[in-house]
């Protein structure tokens, strides 16, 4: 059994390889008008995501993520009475806590694993359906 197999067995949900562009901002107080870093996902589950970015985030840092997963919102149609045409194409927005962060294998970026700490219930259910879970 590989290390990845062991990690997936200990997880409630397996991480699935999905490509997405991610806007990443550190949640700070007072709120600052800082620009978002851009990242790229490696894998995702309904409870967390692993992504690469140019910034290294320390463990326990709270982040706001805007995850651009094309087509995820389609699964909201039967879940939310608030769904309208303006929500089509909008990113999945979540608050997340950094679990781990390390330099990428190529040394050009950093990899970061986060757990979602605040996600709207309809968004959570839609993400599960999108991922086929």
Backbone as JSON Lines, residues from 0, in Angstrom:
{"i":0,"aa":"X","n":[0.84,-1.17,0.0],"ca":[0.0,0.0,0.0],"c":[0.89,1.24,0.0]}
{"i":1,"aa":"X","n":[0.58,2.18,-0.9],"ca":[1.37,3.42,-0.97],"c":[0.93,4.38,0.13]}
{"i":2,"aa":"X","n":[1.73,5.4,0.34],"ca":[1.38,6.43,1.33],"c":[0.06,7.09,0.95]}
{"i":3,"aa":"X","n":[-0.14,7.35,-0.35],"ca":[-1.4,7.96,-0.81],"c":[-2.58,7.05,-0.51]}
{"i":4,"aa":"X","n":[-2.43,5.73,-0.73],"ca":[-3.5,4.78,-0.42],"c":[-3.83,4.82,1.08]}
{"i":5,"aa":"X","n":[-2.8,4.86,1.91],"ca":[-3.01,4.91,3.36],"c":[-3.72,6.19,3.76]}
{"i":6,"aa":"X","n":[-3.33,7.33,3.15],"ca":[-3.99,8.61,3.45],"c":[-5.45,8.55,3.05]}
{"i":7,"aa":"X","n":[-5.74,8.01,1.86],"ca":[-7.12,7.94,1.39],"c":[-7.97,7.03,2.26]}
{"i":8,"aa":"X","n":[-7.38,5.94,2.8],"ca":[-8.13,5.04,3.68],"c":[-8.47,5.73,5.0]}
{"i":9,"aa":"X","n":[-7.61,6.63,5.46],"ca":[-7.87,7.3,6.73],"c":[-8.76,8.53,6.54]}
{"i":10,"aa":"X","n":[-9.01,8.93,5.32],"ca":[-9.87,10.07,5.03],"c":[-11.33,9.6,4.93]}
{"i":11,"aa":"X","n":[-12.22,10.5,5.27],"ca":[-13.64,10.21,5.11],"c":[-14.01,10.2,3.63]}
{"i":12,"aa":"X","n":[-13.37,11.08,2.84],"ca":[-13.59,11.15,1.4],"c":[-12.24,11.09,0.7]}
{"i":13,"aa":"X","n":[-12.18,10.36,-0.4],"ca":[-10.95,10.33,-1.2],"c":[-10.78,11.67,-1.89]}
{"i":14,"aa":"X","n":[-9.55,12.06,-2.11],"ca":[-9.26,13.27,-2.87],"c":[-9.28,12.88,-4.35]}
{"i":15,"aa":"X","n":[-10.01,13.63,-5.14],"ca":[-10.15,13.35,-6.56],"c":[-9.39,14.39,-7.38]}
{"i":16,"aa":"X","n":[-8.64,13.95,-8.38],"ca":[-7.9,14.92,-9.19],"c":[-8.87,15.75,-10.04]}
{"i":17,"aa":"X","n":[-8.94,17.02,-9.76],"ca":[-9.77,17.96,-10.53],"c":[-8.98,19.23,-10.71]}
{"i":18,"aa":"X","n":[-8.95,19.74,-11.93],"ca":[-8.23,20.97,-12.18],"c":[-9.18,22.15,-11.99]}
{"i":19,"aa":"X","n":[-8.7,23.13,-11.26],"ca":[-9.48,24.34,-11.02],"c":[-8.51,25.48,-10.76]}
{"i":20,"aa":"X","n":[-8.94,26.67,-11.12],"ca":[-8.21,27.87,-10.77],"c":[-8.79,28.36,-9.45]}
{"i":21,"aa":"X","n":[-7.92,28.82,-8.56],"ca":[-8.36,29.2,-7.22],"c":[-7.84,30.6,-6.9]}
{"i":22,"aa":"X","n":[-8.74,31.44,-6.44],"ca":[-8.35,32.72,-5.87],"c":[-8.17,32.5,-4.38]}
{"i":23,"aa":"X","n":[-7.02,32.91,-3.84],"ca":[-6.69,32.65,-2.44],"c":[-6.38,33.96,-1.74]}
{"i":24,"aa":"X","n":[-7.08,34.2,-0.62],"ca":[-6.8,35.37,0.22],"c":[-6.71,34.92,1.66]}
{"i":25,"aa":"X","n":[-5.74,35.47,2.37],"ca":[-5.65,35.2,3.8],"c":[-6.71,36.05,4.49]}
{"i":26,"aa":"X","n":[-7.47,35.42,5.38],"ca":[-8.49,36.13,6.13],"c":[-7.82,36.81,7.32]}
{"i":27,"aa":"X","n":[-7.83,38.14,7.32],"ca":[-7.17,38.9,8.37],"c":[-8.14,39.93,8.93]}
{"i":28,"aa":"X","n":[-7.82,40.41,10.12],"ca":[-8.59,41.49,10.72],"c":[-7.63,42.59,11.12]}
{"i":29,"aa":"X","n":[-7.87,43.81,10.77],"ca":[-9.01,44.26,9.96],"c":[-8.88,43.78,8.53]}
{"i":30,"aa":"X","n":[-10.02,43.67,7.85],"ca":[-10.02,43.21,6.47],"c":[-9.2,44.17,5.63]}
{"i":31,"aa":"X","n":[-8.39,43.59,4.78],"ca":[-7.56,44.43,3.91],"c":[-7.98,44.23,2.46]}
{"i":32,"aa":"X","n":[-7.81,45.26,1.65],"ca":[-8.18,45.14,0.23],"c":[-7.09,44.47,-0.6]}
{"i":33,"aa":"X","n":[-6.36,43.54,0.03],"ca":[-5.25,42.88,-0.67],"c":[-5.77,42.09,-1.87]}
{"i":34,"aa":"X","n":[-4.93,41.98,-2.88],"ca":[-5.31,41.2,-4.05],"c":[-5.17,39.72,-3.72]}
{"i":35,"aa":"X","n":[-5.9,38.94,-4.46],"ca":[-5.86,37.49,-4.25],"c":[-4.66,36.89,-4.97]}
{"i":36,"aa":"X","n":[-4.1,35.86,-4.34],"ca":[-3.12,35.03,-5.03],"c":[-3.9,34.08,-5.92]}
{"i":37,"aa":"X","n":[-3.26,33.62,-6.98],"ca":[-3.89,32.62,-7.83],"c":[-3.22,31.29,-7.58]}
{"i":38,"aa":"X","n":[-4.03,30.24,-7.53],"ca":[-3.52,28.9,-7.34],"c":[-4.15,27.94,-8.33]}
{"i":39,"aa":"X","n":[-3.65,26.72,-8.35],"ca":[-4.2,25.65,-9.19],"c":[-4.39,24.42,-8.32]}
{"i":40,"aa":"X","n":[-5.54,23.81,-8.44],"ca":[-5.81,22.64,-7.62],"c":[-5.04,21.42,-8.12]}
{"i":41,"aa":"X","n":[-4.73,20.54,-7.17],"ca":[-4.17,19.22,-7.49],"c":[-5.26,18.19,-7.32]}
{"i":42,"aa":"X","n":[-5.97,18.28,-6.2],"ca":[-7.06,17.35,-5.93],"c":[-8.04,18.01,-4.97]}
{"i":43,"aa":"X","n":[-9.25,17.42,-4.91],"ca":[-10.31,18.01,-4.11],"c":[-11.21,16.92,-3.56]}
{"i":44,"aa":"X","n":[-11.82,17.2,-2.44],"ca":[-12.88,16.36,-1.87],"c":[-13.95,17.33,-1.37]}
{"i":45,"aa":"X","n":[-15.08,16.83,-0.91],"ca":[-16.1,17.74,-0.38],"c":[-15.67,18.46,0.89]}
{"i":46,"aa":"X","n":[-14.58,18.03,1.51],"ca":[-14.17,18.64,2.78],"c":[-12.82,19.34,2.73]}
{"i":47,"aa":"X","n":[-12.16,19.35,1.57],"ca":[-10.86,20.01,1.49],"c":[-10.29,19.98,0.09]}
{"i":48,"aa":"X","n":[-9.18,20.68,-0.07],"ca":[-8.54,20.76,-1.38],"c":[-7.02,20.91,-1.19]}
{"i":49,"aa":"X","n":[-6.28,20.42,-2.15],"ca":[-4.84,20.62,-2.21],"c":[-4.58,21.47,-3.44]}
{"i":50,"aa":"X","n":[-3.8,22.54,-3.26],"ca":[-3.52,23.42,-4.38],"c":[-2.07,23.89,-4.35]}
{"i":51,"aa":"X","n":[-1.64,24.42,-5.5],"ca":[-0.31,25.01,-5.64],"c":[-0.46,26.5,-5.82]}
{"i":52,"aa":"X","n":[0.44,27.26,-5.21],"ca":[0.44,28.71,-5.39],"c":[1.87,29.24,-5.19]}
{"i":53,"aa":"X","n":[2.04,30.5,-5.52],"ca":[3.35,31.13,-5.35],"c":[3.61,31.52,-3.89]}
{"i":54,"aa":"X","n":[2.59,31.49,-3.07],"ca":[2.7,31.89,-1.66],"c":[2.65,30.67,-0.75]}
{"i":55,"aa":"X","n":[3.5,30.67,0.26],"ca":[3.44,29.61,1.27],"c":[2.59,30.12,2.43]}
{"i":56,"aa":"X","n":[1.56,29.35,2.79],"ca":[0.68,29.71,3.88],"c":[0.99,28.81,5.08]}
{"i":57,"aa":"X","n":[1.11,29.41,6.24],"ca":[1.45,28.66,7.46],"c":[0.25,27.83,7.92]}
{"i":58,"aa":"X","n":[0.52,26.67,8.53],"ca":[-0.57,25.87,9.1],"c":[-1.41,26.71,10.07]}
{"i":59,"aa":"X","n":[-2.69,26.42,10.1],"ca":[-3.71,27.08,10.92],"c":[-4.11,28.46,10.41]}
{"i":60,"aa":"X","n":[-3.56,28.9,9.27],"ca":[-3.98,30.16,8.67],"c":[-5.37,29.96,8.06]}
{"i":61,"aa":"X","n":[-6.24,30.94,8.25],"ca":[-7.57,30.88,7.65],"c":[-7.54,31.61,6.32]}
{"i":62,"aa":"X","n":[-8.07,30.94,5.29],"ca":[-8.07,31.46,3.93],"c":[-9.49,31.56,3.4]}
{"i":63,"aa":"X","n":[-9.7,32.5,2.52],"ca":[-10.91,32.55,1.7],"c":[-10.52,32.04,0.34]}
{"i":64,"aa":"X","n":[-11.25,31.02,-0.15],"ca":[-10.96,30.43,-1.45],"c":[-12.13,30.66,-2.4]}
{"i":65,"aa":"X","n":[-11.83,31.07,-3.62],"ca":[-12.8,31.15,-4.71],"c":[-12.37,30.09,-5.71]}
{"i":66,"aa":"X","n":[-13.08,28.97,-5.72],"ca":[-12.69,27.81,-6.52],"c":[-13.5,27.79,-7.8]}
{"i":67,"aa":"X","n":[-12.82,27.94,-8.94],"ca":[-13.48,27.99,-10.24],"c":[-13.5,26.57,-10.83]}
{"i":68,"aa":"X","n":[-14.57,25.83,-10.51],"ca":[-14.78,24.46,-11.0],"c":[-15.89,24.51,-12.06]}
{"i":69,"aa":"X","n":[-15.54,24.54,-13.32],"ca":[-16.58,24.65,-14.35],"c":[-17.62,23.53,-14.23]}
{"i":70,"aa":"X","n":[-18.89,23.95,-14.16],"ca":[-19.99,23.0,-14.12],"c":[-20.48,22.59,-12.75]}
{"i":71,"aa":"X","n":[-19.8,22.97,-11.67],"ca":[-20.22,22.52,-10.34],"c":[-21.58,23.06,-9.96]}
{"i":72,"aa":"X","n":[-21.88,24.29,-10.38],"ca":[-23.13,24.94,-9.98],"c":[-24.37,24.28,-10.59]}
{"i":73,"aa":"X","n":[-24.22,23.5,-11.65],"ca":[-25.35,22.82,-12.29],"c":[-26.08,21.94,-11.28]}
{"i":74,"aa":"X","n":[-25.34,21.4,-10.34],"ca":[-25.93,20.49,-9.35],"c":[-26.72,21.22,-8.27]}
{"i":75,"aa":"X","n":[-26.73,22.54,-8.29],"ca":[-27.48,23.32,-7.31],"c":[-28.95,23.47,-7.69]}
{"i":76,"aa":"X","n":[-29.29,23.19,-8.94],"ca":[-30.64,23.47,-9.43],"c":[-31.73,22.84,-8.59]}
{"i":77,"aa":"X","n":[-31.54,21.64,-8.11],"ca":[-32.57,20.98,-7.31],"c":[-32.41,21.22,-5.82]}
{"i":78,"aa":"X","n":[-31.38,21.96,-5.42],"ca":[-31.09,22.16,-4.0],"c":[-31.43,23.55,-3.49]}
{"i":79,"aa":"X","n":[-31.38,24.53,-4.35],"ca":[-31.49,25.91,-3.87],"c":[-32.58,26.66,-4.6]}
{"i":80,"aa":"X","n":[-33.49,27.23,-3.85],"ca":[-34.51,28.06,-4.46],"c":[-33.95,29.43,-4.84]}
{"i":81,"aa":"X","n":[-32.73,29.73,-4.39],"ca":[-32.11,31.02,-4.65],"c":[-31.3,31.02,-5.95]}
{"i":82,"aa":"X","n":[-31.2,29.88,-6.62],"ca":[-30.38,29.79,-7.84],"c":[-31.02,30.61,-8.95]}
{"i":83,"aa":"X","n":[-30.26,31.48,-9.54],"ca":[-30.74,32.25,-10.67],"c":[-29.63,32.31,-11.72]}
{"i":84,"aa":"X","n":[-29.95,32.94,-12.84],"ca":[-28.98,32.99,-13.95],"c":[-27.69,33.68,-13.57]}
{"i":85,"aa":"X","n":[-27.74,34.6,-12.6],"ca":[-26.52,35.32,-12.22],"c":[-25.52,34.43,-11.48]}
{"i":86,"aa":"X","n":[-25.99,33.29,-10.96],"ca":[-25.08,32.41,-10.22],"c":[-24.33,31.45,-11.14]}
{"i":87,"aa":"X","n":[-24.76,31.35,-12.39],"ca":[-24.11,30.45,-13.34],"c":[-22.68,30.94,-13.59]}
{"i":88,"aa":"X","n":[-21.74,30.06,-13.44],"ca":[-20.34,30.37,-13.67],"c":[-19.62,31.0,-12.49]}
{"i":89,"aa":"X","n":[-20.32,31.21,-11.39],"ca":[-19.68,31.8,-10.21],"c":[-18.84,30.73,-9.51]}
{"i":90,"aa":"X","n":[-17.77,31.14,-8.87],"ca":[-16.92,30.16,-8.18],"c":[-17.56,29.67,-6.9]}
{"i":91,"aa":"X","n":[-17.09,28.53,-6.45],"ca":[-17.43,28.0,-5.13],"c":[-16.59,28.78,-4.14]}
{"i":92,"aa":"X","n":[-17.22,29.44,-3.18],"ca":[-16.49,30.24,-2.2],"c":[-16.58,29.58,-0.83]}
{"i":93,"aa":"X","n":[-15.43,29.35,-0.21],"ca":[-15.37,28.69,1.1],"c":[-14.33,29.36,1.98]}
{"i":94,"aa":"X","n":[-14.49,29.18,3.28],"ca":[-13.42,29.49,4.23],"c":[-12.7,28.19,4.5]}
{"i":95,"aa":"X","n":[-11.39,28.24,4.58],"ca":[-10.6,27.02,4.78],"c":[-9.47,27.29,5.76]}
{"i":96,"aa":"X","n":[-9.04,26.23,6.44],"ca":[-7.9,26.32,7.35],"c":[-6.77,25.49,6.78]}
{"i":97,"aa":"X","n":[-5.57,26.06,6.77],"ca":[-4.39,25.37,6.25],"c":[-4.01,24.24,7.22]}
{"i":98,"aa":"X","n":[-3.9,23.03,6.69],"ca":[-3.47,21.87,7.47],"c":[-1.96,21.68,7.31]}
{"i":99,"aa":"X","n":[-1.47,21.8,6.09],"ca":[-0.05,21.65,5.83],"c":[0.34,22.49,4.62]}
{"i":100,"aa":"X","n":[1.62,22.81,4.52],"ca":[2.15,23.56,3.4],"c":[3.61,23.18,3.23]}
{"i":101,"aa":"X","n":[4.05,23.03,1.98],"ca":[5.44,22.64,1.72],"c":[5.84,23.11,0.33]}
{"i":102,"aa":"X","n":[7.15,23.23,0.08],"ca":[7.6,23.55,-1.27],"c":[7.21,22.43,-2.23]}
{"i":103,"aa":"X","n":[6.85,22.8,-3.44],"ca":[6.51,21.79,-4.45],"c":[7.77,21.02,-4.83]}
{"i":104,"aa":"X","n":[7.57,19.87,-5.46],"ca":[8.71,19.02,-5.84],"c":[9.67,19.74,-6.78]}
{"i":105,"aa":"X","n":[9.13,20.6,-7.67],"ca":[10.0,21.3,-8.6],"c":[10.62,22.56,-7.98]}
{"i":106,"aa":"X","n":[10.18,22.93,-6.77],"ca":[10.75,24.07,-6.07],"c":[10.31,25.43,-6.56]}
{"i":107,"aa":"X","n":[9.39,25.46,-7.54],"ca":[8.95,26.74,-8.1],"c":[7.75,27.35,-7.37]}
{"i":108,"aa":"X","n":[7.01,26.52,-6.65],"ca":[5.8,26.98,-5.97],"c":[5.7,26.26,-4.63]}
{"i":109,"aa":"X","n":[4.54,26.42,-4.0],"ca":[4.26,25.73,-2.75],"c":[2.97,24.93,-2.91]}
{"i":110,"aa":"X","n":[2.9,23.81,-2.22],"ca":[1.68,23.02,-2.17],"c":[1.06,23.23,-0.8]}
{"i":111,"aa":"X","n":[-0.26,23.29,-0.79],"ca":[-0.98,23.59,0.44],"c":[-2.21,22.67,0.52]}
{"i":112,"aa":"X","n":[-2.39,22.04,1.66],"ca":[-3.57,21.23,1.92],"c":[-4.44,21.94,2.93]}
{"i":113,"aa":"X","n":[-5.73,22.11,2.6],"ca":[-6.64,22.82,3.49],"c":[-7.89,22.0,3.73]}
{"i":114,"aa":"X","n":[-8.53,22.28,4.85],"ca":[-9.82,21.69,5.17],"c":[-10.83,22.83,5.16]}
{"i":115,"aa":"X","n":[-12.01,22.57,4.57],"ca":[-13.05,23.58,4.54],"c":[-13.63,23.73,5.95]}
{"i":116,"aa":"X","n":[-13.73,24.96,6.43],"ca":[-14.31,25.19,7.75],"c":[-15.64,25.9,7.68]}
{"i":117,"aa":"X","n":[-15.96,26.5,6.53],"ca":[-17.26,27.12,6.35],"c":[-17.63,27.05,4.88]}
{"i":118,"aa":"X","n":[-18.68,26.3,4.59],"ca":[-19.18,26.14,3.24],"c":[-20.7,26.05,3.35]}
{"i":119,"aa":"X","n":[-21.4,26.78,2.51],"ca":[-22.86,26.78,2.53],"c":[-23.35,25.36,2.26]}
{"i":120,"aa":"X","n":[-24.4,24.95,2.95],"ca":[-24.9,23.57,2.83],"c":[-25.26,23.2,1.39]}
{"i":121,"aa":"X","n":[-25.94,24.1,0.66],"ca":[-26.28,23.8,-0.73],"c":[-25.01,23.63,-1.58]}
{"i":122,"aa":"X","n":[-24.01,24.46,-1.32],"ca":[-22.74,24.35,-2.05],"c":[-22.06,23.02,-1.74]}
{"i":123,"aa":"X","n":[-22.09,22.61,-0.47],"ca":[-21.49,21.34,-0.06],"c":[-22.16,20.17,-0.79]}
{"i":124,"aa":"X","n":[-23.5,20.17,-0.8],"ca":[-24.23,19.09,-1.47],"c":[-23.98,19.1,-2.98]}
{"i":125,"aa":"X","n":[-23.91,20.3,-3.56],"ca":[-23.64,20.41,-5.0],"c":[-22.24,19.91,-5.33]}
{"i":126,"aa":"X","n":[-21.27,20.24,-4.49],"ca":[-19.89,19.77,-4.7],"c":[-19.83,18.26,-4.63]}
{"i":127,"aa":"X","n":[-20.52,17.67,-3.67],"ca":[-20.55,16.2,-3.57],"c":[-21.1,15.59,-4.85]}
{"i":128,"aa":"X","n":[-22.2,16.12,-5.36],"ca":[-22.78,15.59,-6.59],"c":[-21.84,15.79,-7.78]}
{"i":129,"aa":"X","n":[-21.22,16.96,-7.85],"ca":[-20.27,17.24,-8.92],"c":[-19.12,16.23,-8.91]}
{"i":130,"aa":"X","n":[-18.65,15.88,-7.72],"ca":[-17.54,14.93,-7.58],"c":[-17.99,13.47,-7.68]}
{"i":131,"aa":"X","n":[-19.31,13.25,-7.75],"ca":[-19.82,11.88,-7.87],"c":[-19.76,11.1,-6.58]}
{"i":132,"aa":"X","n":[-19.87,11.81,-5.45],"ca":[-19.8,11.16,-4.14],"c":[-21.18,11.1,-3.52]}
